[in-house]
Amino acid sequence: MDFGSIIGQDFLKQYFDKIIRAGRVPHTQLFVGEQGTGALPMALAFASHLLCQNEDNCRHKVDKLIHPDLHFVYPTVPTDSIKKPDSEAFLSIWREFLQANAYAGLYDWMKFLDVANKQGLIRVTDAENIIKKVAVKPYEANYKIFIIWMIEKMNNETANKLLKILEEPPEDTKFILIAENTDDILPTILSRCQIHHFAPLPIEVVKNQLIKNYNLTHDQALKVAHQANGNWHKAMLLAQETNENNEFQQQFIEWVRVAFSAKKDRQAIRKLIIWSEKMATTGREAQKQFLEFALETFRQALMINYQNSNLAYFDFTQNKFDLNKLAPFIHSQNIQNIYESVTNALYHIERNANPKLIFLDLSINLTKFIHKTEKSI
């Protein structure tokens, strides 16, 4: 992988190429970007340029993720076959996952392991393995590179074990840390990094790449690019019309329809309890994905309501649901309430609160907010 294969992020590509050519590569860098913005592919391209210096055999090894001086650390979970997990135990599976789609996120990695209802962690064993490898000289290149993906999933014990080595690694060792946000990263880790932020991909960039990769028409690609909201992984899923998006649609439709019926249906609360319990079984990463889907759907409905339908690109294919019929109920007097309730739910899901209670509380709030009129306040 090289910088030319990275979608968008032109400023960062030029900057990274410049510091590599100048020999001014920081010992520890942090790439911060939401899923689909290209932080992990960029780290791979960075590693390829730094390790290989245009040597084809070396680049081939990096592309296959088998270069002896390129090391990976990432969240893992116990599985039926691996009871004591760490990154080395999953390396062959990780290579398969990463080569399939380097733009995928943590939820996709957990699904790939068939453990989507679990939370991945970077463990103390991973830190111990890093320390051992740092002590060894590079095998083939001038550097050893450690790519630590989703560093926010590193617990405090693991982070504290790595602090010294991140601050003063050997001259032949470079760290690239990758995170979706910095909120859950220890300040002592952040202080040791040069931080680079990856912005969401521009709509025009995503549109052009969709036309190139999937042979979509201009209108089809533009529609998907708006829905993807700067996330290339999401754009690919939408272009391929995966079942997961349909599943989120079904969950959203059931939820909103029951919330609408709450005024007249005495069984509505019971139905919302059942819905909340069902959502609680889907796994935290899936729950987060659904809440983000819901936020975007409400935003799309608001755009339609205020005559900005040219900015609304959602098509519901499930259960004959028409977003235009939802739109009049999403307006200036309730969108802030709805947005805050969903984002609060997302916040608490990320912090391992009880999902049954979170989704039930959110659902009860929705029954109140969705029946507000623009003149009710």
N, C-alpha and C positions, 0 to 999 in steps of 0.2 A: 504494500500500500504506500502511495506517495501523496504529497500535498495536492496534486492535481486531481486525485480521486475523491477528495473531500468536497461535499456539497456546501457551497457558500463559505462564510467565514474568511473572506479574502484577506482582510486586514491581519488576522491572526496567522494565516498561512504565510504571508509575506514577512511578518515579524519573526516567526519561528525559523524560517529559512535563513533570514538575515543573521540571527544570533548563532545558529549552527555554523554558518560559513565564517563568521567572525571568531568562533571559538569562545563565545561568551555565554555558555549555557549555565543557568543557575543549577545548584545542586538539588534543590527541591522546588517543584512547581505544583500549583494546584489549579486544575482546570475545572471551572464551575459552570455547569450548564444543565438545563432541564433535558429530560429524555428527548432524543431525536434531534438535538442541536449539533451533535458531532464531536463531543469531547473525547469519547473513547476512540473513534476512528482517527481523530487528530493525534492522539497519543501514540497510536500505532504508526502513523506516518512519521511523526517526530522521531520515534525509535528507529525506524527504517533509515531515515536520513542520517541520524547520528551514528548508528552502528556500521552502516554499509558503505558510505561514500561511493555510491554508484557501482558497487560490485553486484553483479546479477545473482550469483550463487547465494550471497548473503541476503539480498532482498527476498529471494525465494524462501529462505529459511524463516525470515520475519513474517512473510505472507502466510506461511504454513504454521506460524506460531511455535516453531521448534528451534529457534536460534538459542544456543546455550547461554548467551549473555542477556537474554530478555526474559524477565520473570514477572509473573502475575500473582496478585492477591485480590481476592474478591469474597463476597459473602457466601457462606455455605450453611447447610443444615444437615442434621442426621437423616439418613435414609435407611431403607430396609437393608441395603448392601454395604453402607458406610456408616458405622455407628459413631465413630470419632472423627468428625469432619475437619478438614482444613483444605486450603487451596490446592495443595499437592495431591491430595486424595482424589480430587475432581478434575485434574488437569486435562485428561483426554476428553472428558465431556465438555469442559470449558472451551477447548479448541474447536470442537464440533459446533458448539453454540455460537461462538464468536465469528467463525468463518461463514456461518449461515446469515448472520445479520449483526454487524458491529454497532448498529444504531438502536438495537433493542435495549430494554430497561430491566430493572430488577424483577419486576413482575413476570416478564418474559423468561428470565433466567430461572425463577422459581417454577414456572410452568414447565420449562424444559426439563427440570429435574423431577417433575410430577409431584411437587410439594407446594402448590400454589397457596395453600392455607397456612404456610409457615413463614416465619420471619428469618431472613438470612442474617448472619453475623460474621464479622471478621474477628478471628479468635486469637487468644494468646499464643497458641501453637503457630499461627501465621507469623506473628511478630518474632518468635524464636527462630523460625526458619529463615526469615529475612536477615536476622543478625548473623546467623551461620553463613549465609551466602555472601553477605557483605565482606566477610573476613577472607574470602577466596578471591584470587586475582581473576580478571576476565579470561575466558577460554580462547576467544577468537578476535574479539574487537578491542578497541581502546577503552571501552566503558562497559559497565554492567548497568542495565536499566531495570528499575522496578516500577511497574504500573499497578497502582493500588486503586481499584475501582470501587466506587460507593463507599468512600472512607467514612462517611457519616454513620455507617453501620459498624464501625469499630467501637467496642466498648472502652471504658476508661482504663481498665487494667491493660488492655492491649496498647492503647495509645500511649500510656505512660511508659510502657516498656520500649517504645520506639522513639521517644522524644530526643534522646541524646544522639541517636544515629541519624535522625532527620535534620538535626541542627548542624552536625559536623560529620557528614559521611566522608569516606575516603575520596580522594581526587578522581578515582576511576569509577565512581558510583553516582548515578543520577536517579532521582525519584520523580515520578509523575503521579500525583494524587488526583483522583477524579471524584467529583461530588455533584449532586443535583442542587444542593443548597448548603450554606455554611452554618445554619442555625444549630445543628447538633454536633458540630466539630469543636473539639476543645480549643479555646483561645491560644493555648500554648502550642498547638499544632499549627494553627493559622499564622502565628507570628513567625514561624520558621519557613513560610512558603512565599514564593512570588506567585501572585494570584492573577489568573486570566479568566475573564467572564465570556461565555459563549451566548450570544443573543439568539432569540428565536429566528429561524430562517425567514427571510422575506418571502412574501407570497409569490412574487415574480420568479424567484429562484426555484421555489418548490414546483411551481407550475411548469417551468421549462424542463426541469428534471423529470417530472411525471410524463410529459410528452415524449421525452427522449427514451425513458426506460420502459414505459407501458403503452406507448403508441396511442395515448388518449387524444381526443380532439382538444382544441383550445378551450372550449366551454367546459368540457368534462374536467380537464386538468385544473382550470381556475376554480371550479366548484370544490374539488377535493383539496386544493391548496388552501382555500379559506377555512374549510373544516379542520384541516390539520393544524392550523394555528401555529405555524413555525416548527412543527415536529415532523421530521422526515420519516421516522418510524411509523407514526400515525398515518401519514400520507400513503405509505406503502400498504398498510393494512386496509385503508379505505379503498385504494385502487384495486386491491385484490378481493374486496368485499368479503372479509372474513366473518365467521360466525360470531366472533366475540362482540363486534359492534351491534349485531342483531340481538345478542343476549342483553346488552346494556339497554337497548331500546325497549325490549320486553319488560325489563325490570322498571324502567322509568314510566312506561305507559301504565302498568299495573299500579304503581305508587300514586301517580297523579290522579288516575281515575277514582281510586278509593278516597283520596283526599278531597276530591270534588264532591263525592257522595256523602261526606260526613254530616252535612246539615240535615239530610233526610234519612239516611240509613243508620239505624241503631247498631248495626253490626260492623260499622266502619272501623271503630277502634279495634275490635277483635281481628278484623282483616289486616289492619296495620301492624298489630302485634305479630301475626303470622308472617307478614311480609318482612318485618324487622328480623324475626328469628331466621328466616330463610337467607336474608342478606348476611347475617352473622356467620353463616356456614361457608361463605365464599372465600374466606381468606383476606387478610388485611390489604394486601397489594391490590386485589380485585376490588375491594371496597373503596380504596382510594381512587382507582381508575373510574369506578362508577360515579363517585361524587364529582370528579372533574368533568365527566360526561354530562352530569346534571347541570353543573354551573354553565357550561357552554350552551346547553339546550335552552335554559332560561334566558341567557343572553340573546340567543337567536330569536326567541319569541318576543323579547323586548324590541329588538330591531324591527321585526315585522309590525308590531303594534304601532310604532312611531314612524311608519311609512318609509323605513329604510330596508325594505325587502331585498334591495340589491346587495346588502351586506349579510343576508341570511342564506346559508347554503346547506342547511340540514335537510335531508330527505329521510323520513321515517318509512321504512318498508314493512313494518310489523303492525298487524292488527288494524289496518286501515286508519292509522292515527294521523291526524292532520294538524301540523304545527300552527297553521293559520287559525285554527279554532281555539288553541291554547293562548295565542298571542294577546287577545283583549284582556285576559286575566293577569297579565304580567305588565306592570306599569310603574310609574314614578313613585307611587305610594306604597308599593310592597317589594320592589326589586331589591332595595337595600336590606330589608328584613330577611328575604329569602337568601340573598348572597351571604349575609353574615351567618345565618343558621347553617348553611351548607359548608362554608369555610371553617366554622367552629367545629362541625362534625369531622371534617377532614383533619383538623389540628389534633383532635382527641384520638382519632383512629391511628394517626401516626405515632401517638404516644401510648398506645396499647391499652386504652380505656375499653370498657365493656361494649362491644359493638351492638349488642341487642338494645342496651339502654340508649346508646347514641342514636341509632336509627329510629327508635321509637320516639324519642324526644324530638328529633328532626321532623318526623312524620306528623306528630301532633302540631308542631309549629306551622307546618305547611298547610294543614287544614284551616288554620286561622288566617294565615297571610294570603292564601290564594282566593279567599272570598272577600277580601278588602276591595273597595271601589276607590276610584281616584278622588272621590268627594268625601270619603269616610274619615279623613283626617283633617 
